[in-house]
């Protein structure tokens, strides 16, 4: 599903590492390594309610697709967040953004989103966010995204999604239409 948001409903997993969260300055954002996919799957389970968390097979497929950018935020060997996006129909899109529940509200979601936008530099950015997820919606609005539509029952019966878009410009301020 597109645009999984950081607080779409916590899973039931346990923390991978009970150590306190590191300061954002000690977190490195880089492409995911194959050996980190299980950590990302656990992160998904902790971040999203059942049915929305990506499986290991979905994560592996996303890692292998050439047009997908799959980034993680890591502190040492621990994965604290992920951002997945691609290019589709002349636009770039956020497919998934997740931050470990224990590491939220410290700027990681913003760092991951910025890094993903940099990795996908062409076209406007689009995403889908759960209507009820005010924290994620605020993050996206702060980053320049605006609501452009509603996906009825996108996240399940009675759980609408909000389409959001960030218009980006090229060089001298000209609008990019792709």
C-alpha positions in Angstrom: 0.0 0.0 0.0 1.1 3.5 -0.7 2.3 6.0 1.8 2.1 3.9 5.0 2.3 6.4 7.7 4.3 6.2 10.9 1.4 6.0 13.3 -1.1 4.0 11.3 -1.6 1.8 14.3 1.2 0.1 16.2 1.9 -3.5 15.7 2.5 -6.0 18.5 6.2 -6.6 18.0 8.8 -5.9 20.7 11.7 -3.6 20.3 14.7 -5.1 18.5 17.1 -3.3 20.9 16.0 -2.0 24.3 18.7 0.7 24.3 17.5 4.2 24.4 17.1 6.0 21.0 20.2 7.8 19.7 20.2 11.5 18.9 19.3 12.2 15.2 22.9 13.4 14.6 24.1 9.8 15.2 21.6 8.3 12.7 22.7 7.5 9.2 20.3 7.3 6.3 21.4 5.0 3.4 20.1 2.3 1.1 18.8 -0.8 2.8 21.1 -3.8 2.9 19.8 -7.3 2.3 20.7 -8.4 5.8 18.5 -5.5 7.2 15.3 -6.7 5.6 14.2 -8.8 8.6 14.7 -5.7 10.8 12.6 -3.7 8.4 9.9 -6.4 8.6 9.9 -6.2 12.4 9.8 -2.4 12.1 6.8 -2.7 9.9 5.0 -4.9 12.4 5.8 -2.5 15.2 4.7 0.5 13.1 1.5 -0.6 11.4 -1.6 -2.5 12.3 -2.0 -6.0 11.0 -2.7 -6.1 7.3 -0.8 -2.9 6.6 2.7 -4.0 7.6 4.8 -5.3 4.6 5.9 -8.9 4.6 9.4 -10.0 4.1 8.6 -11.1 0.5 7.1 -7.7 -0.3 10.2 -6.0 1.2 12.5 -8.2 -0.8 10.7 -7.5 -4.0 10.8 -3.7 -3.4 14.5 -4.0 -2.6 15.1 -5.7 -6.0 13.0 -3.5 -8.2 15.4 -1.1 -10.1 13.1 2.0 -10.0 12.5 1.7 -6.3 14.5 3.7 -3.7 14.5 1.9 -0.4 16.3 3.8 2.4 16.8 3.0 6.1 17.7 5.1 9.1 20.2 3.2 11.2 22.0 3.8 14.4 24.9 1.4 14.4 23.4 -1.9 13.3 19.8 -1.1 14.4 17.2 0.0 11.8 15.1 2.8 13.3 13.1 3.7 10.2 12.6 3.2 6.5 11.4 5.2 3.5 10.4 3.5 0.2 9.5 5.4 -3.0 9.5 5.1 -6.8 8.7 6.9 -10.0 5.3 6.2 -11.5 3.4 8.0 -14.2 5.8 10.9 -14.4 5.6 11.5 -10.7 7.7 10.3 -7.7 5.8 8.7 -4.9 6.2 7.8 -1.3 5.2 4.2 -1.0 6.0 3.6 2.6 7.4 5.6 5.5 7.9 4.0 8.9 9.7 5.0 12.1 10.1 2.8 15.1 7.5 3.8 17.7 10.3 4.2 20.3 12.1 6.6 18.0 9.2 8.9 16.9 8.9 12.6 17.4 12.7 13.1 17.1 12.9 14.2 13.4 13.6 10.8 11.8 10.5 10.8 9.7 11.4 14.3 8.4 15.0 13.2 7.7 13.8 10.0 5.9 11.3 11.9 3.8 13.8 14.5 2.8 16.3 11.8 1.8 13.7 10.0 -0.2 12.8 13.2 -2.1 16.5 13.7 -2.8 16.8 10.1 -4.1 13.7 10.7 -6.4 14.5 14.2 -7.8 12.1 14.4 -10.7 8.4 15.3 -10.9 6.0 16.1 -8.1 5.8 13.9 -5.0 2.6 12.1 -4.2 1.6 9.9 -1.3 -1.4 8.4 0.6 -1.9 8.9 4.3 -4.5 7.6 6.7 -7.1 10.3 7.3 -7.0 9.7 11.1 -3.2 9.9 11.2 -2.9 13.5 12.2 0.8 13.1 13.2 1.9 11.9 9.8 -0.4 14.4 8.0 1.3 17.2 10.0 4.7 15.8 9.0 3.8 15.9 5.3 2.2 19.3 5.5 5.3 20.7 7.2 7.3 19.3 4.3 5.2 21.1 1.7 2.6 18.4 0.9 -1.1 19.4 0.3 -4.3 17.3 0.3 -5.5 16.7 -3.2 -8.1 14.0 -2.8 -9.6 11.2 -0.8 -9.3 7.5 -1.3 -12.5 6.1 0.2 -11.9 2.9 2.2 -8.3 2.8 1.0 -7.0 1.4 4.3 -10.1 -0.8 4.9 -13.8 -0.4 5.4 -14.4 3.1 6.9 -10.8 4.0 6.8 -10.2 6.6 4.2 -6.9 7.7 2.8 -5.9 11.3 1.9 -3.9 11.8 -1.3 -1.2 14.4 -0.8 1.0 16.1 -3.3 4.1 18.2 -3.2 4.8 20.4 -6.2 8.4 20.6 -7.0 10.3 23.0 -9.3 13.3 22.6 -11.5 16.3 25.0 -11.6 15.1 28.5 -12.2 11.7 28.1 -10.6 9.9 26.7 -13.6 7.2 24.1 -12.8 8.0 20.5 -13.7 5.3 18.8 -15.6 6.1 15.2 -16.5 
